[in-house]
Amino acid sequence: MSSDSPPAAVPVADLPASTPPIQPSLGELFVAFAKMSLAGFGGVLVWARRGIVEQHRWMTADEFNETFALCHFLPGPNIVNLSFVFGSRFRGLAGGIAAFAGLVGPPMLIAIVLAALYKNYGEIEALRRTLAGVACVAVGLLLSVMLKMTMPLVKRRDIAGLVVLVAVFVAIGVLRLPLAEVLLVAVPTSLAVTLLIRQRGRP
């Protein structure tokens, strides 16, 4: 390969925790979340993490995990909460509105058009198979981002965090226990374990 050949593409590493975050403008927030929502129609979390952590480097992997965890306790869809919390963090109320508008606006227009088309053509077998394939792809992407979100715990060898994660997955995903009851037990337990570990780690 010649010396002026372009370098091969390599995966983008997560932003180190010591690197100061880049401050996005209102326009950048709107465009970024609009791209996320359009790229991940029906499942934006995958593209939100990729855009925020890997592409724009506005957050570290740990910061994204913490912010997304916080959004689970707010009323409303998690990814919508994330857009408003994230935008507000950098640009206040205006930033939250810009990120929210970018996330919700373009897909809403597309959904209106698709709903009209599906009403007339939803019984076509080819369309049903296409939608089933899209659903499989969405599941694969979601599993991929879940693995990425657990990597900070693995790298830190956070055994307690991994144990709580697995326990919550088993309780909700396997045993089908109610989400609210599981969180009422898991959250205080996780906080207590974390405080205990930090106190033991102090000199």
N, C-alpha and C positions, 0 to 999 in steps of 0.2 A: 504494500500500500504506500502511495506517495506521501511525502511530508505534508502536502497541502490538502490531503483528503480529510473530510470531516470526521471527527471522532465518533466512535460507536456510541449509541444511546445507552445510558446506564440508568438503573432505577434511582429515583430521587430519595435521598435519605431524609429521615425526620429531622426537624429543626432541633439543634441542641438546646438544652434547658437554659444555658447561659447566654444565648443569643437574644438581644433585645428584639421585641416584635416590631414588624413594619406597620406603620399607621396608614390604613387605607382611607381614601377620600369617600365622600358620599356616592359619587358616580361609580367608583370602583366597587363599593359594597353592592350597589344595585346590580351592576353588570355581572359580578361574580356569582351572586346568588341566583340571578336569572339563568346563567349558564348551568349552574348546578341543578336547578329545578328542571330545565329542559333536557339535560343529559340523563338525569336519573328519574324520569317521569314514572311515578309510582313507587319510588324508593330512593330518596335523595341522600340518605345518610352516607352511602358509599362515596358519592361524589362530593358531599360536603366535607368529609374528612380529607379526601384527596386534595380538594381545592384549598382548604384552610391550612392544613398542616404541610402537605408536600409541595403543592404548586406555588401558592402565594406566601407560605411560611409566616402566616399571621399569628399562629399559635404553635406551641410545642405539642407533642403527642400527649403528654401528661395533662397539659392545660385543656386540650380538647376533651379528653376523657372526663375531667373534673366538671367542665362546663356542661357537657352532655348529660352527665349524671345529675347535675342540678336541675336540668330541664325536665327530668322525669317527675319531679315533685311539683312542677307548676301545672296549672290546668291548661288543657289544650294539647294538640299534637306536639310531640317532642321536637321534631325538626323545625317546626314553626317557632316554638319557644327558643330554640337555639339561634335562629336567625335574629330574633329581636334582642336576645341577651348579648349575642356577639356584636351586633351593630351598635348597641348602646354602650358597650364596653369601650369602643374606640371613638364614637362620634356622638354619644349621648342619645337623647330621644330622636333626633333627626337621623342618626345612624341606624337606630333600631327600625324606624319606619322605612328607610331606604332598603335595608336588607330584607325586611318583611315583604315589601312591595315587589322586589326582584324575585323572591321565592314564590310568592303566591300569584302574582299578576299574569305572567305568560302561561303557566299551566292552566289557570282558570279559563283563559280564552280558548286554549286547545281543547280542554275538557268539554266546553260548550259545543264546539264543532263536532267532536267525536261522539258526544251523546246524541246529537241529531243524526249522524251517520249510522250509529249503532241501532237506533230506533227503526231505521228502514232496512238495514242490511245485517243485523245481528244474528240472524238465523242461518247465515251462509256457513257451511261446514269448514271451508278453507280459513275463514276468519276465526272460527273457534280454535282450530289447530294452531294458528299463528299466536293467538292470545295465550294458549297453553305453553307454547315455546318461550314466549316473553316471560311468563311467570317463572319458568325453570331458570332462566338467566338471572332474574331478579334474586332468586334464592341463592344462587351461586355467588353473586356479588355481595349479598348481605353476609354470607358466611366468611367471605374474604375480608371484609372490613372488620368483622368481629375478631378475627384472628389478629389483625393489625392492632386493634385497640387493646388486646391482651398482652402485646409484646412488651410495653413498659413494665408491666408486672413481672413478666418472665425475666427481663433484663436486670431488674432490681432484686430478683429472687424473692419477691414478696409472697411468701408461702401463705401467710394469713389472707391476703387479698385473693389469691387464687382459690383457696379453700372456700371462702365466702362466695366467690363467683360460681364455683361448681355446685355448691349447696343451693344457691338461689335457682340455678338452671334446673337442677333435679326437682326442686320443690314445685316450680312453675311449669317447666317443660315436660317433666315425666309424671310427677304425682298430680299435676293439674290443680294445685292448691290456689286459692284466690290471691291475686296480685297484692291487694292492699294488706292482707294479713301477713304475707311473706315479707313485705317491706317493713311492716311494723316490728318484726322480729330481726330482720337482717340489718337494717340501718343502725339501730342502737348497738347491736352486736359488733358490727364492723367498726363503729366509732370507738367503742370500748377497747377492742383489740388493738386498734391503731394507737390510742393514747397509752395503753399499757406497754406496747413495744417501744414507743418513743421515750417513755419514762425510764425503761430499763436501759435504753441506749445512752442516756445522759451520764456524764462522768460523776 
